[in-house]
Amino acid sequence: MKWLVEVIELMANSRYEVIYYDEEGARIGGFDFEASSMDEAEQLIREANIKAKED
């Protein structure tokens, strides 16, 4: 299964939301979190995805 990921900046350089969709475009989950930039947000998401695969 391939997931699609959308990242939304809720508050500039502060709060972000990530939303996961399945291949058909149905929302299957998500969460919001704090990060100091979009680059940091993307890195945190990558790390979370790697950790989820390991678990």
C-alpha positions in Angstrom: 0.0 0.0 0.0 1.3 3.4 -1.0 0.4 6.4 1.2 0.0 10.0 0.0 1.1 12.6 2.5 0.0 16.3 2.8 1.7 18.8 5.1 -0.2 21.9 6.1 1.4 24.9 7.9 -1.2 25.8 10.6 0.9 28.6 12.1 3.9 30.0 10.3 7.2 28.4 11.4 5.4 26.9 14.4 2.6 24.4 14.0 2.1 21.9 11.2 -0.4 19.1 10.4 0.3 16.0 8.4 -2.5 14.0 6.8 -2.2 10.6 5.3 -4.3 9.3 2.4 -4.6 5.9 0.8 -4.1 5.3 -2.9 -7.7 6.2 -3.6 -7.5 9.5 -1.8 -9.4 8.5 1.4 -8.0 10.1 4.5 -6.6 7.4 6.8 -5.0 9.4 9.6 -2.9 12.3 10.6 -1.6 14.4 13.4 -0.4 17.9 14.2 3.0 18.9 15.7 5.4 21.7 16.4 8.5 22.5 14.3 10.5 25.6 13.7 10.3 25.4 9.9 8.8 23.5 7.0 12.2 21.8 6.5 12.2 20.6 10.1 8.6 19.5 9.8 9.5 17.4 6.7 12.4 15.8 8.5 10.3 15.0 11.6 7.7 13.3 9.3 10.4 11.3 7.6 11.8 10.1 11.0 8.3 9.2 12.2 7.6 7.2 9.0 10.9 5.3 9.4 10.1 4.5 13.0 6.6 3.3 12.1 8.1 0.9 9.5 10.5 -0.5 12.2 7.7 -1.0 14.7 
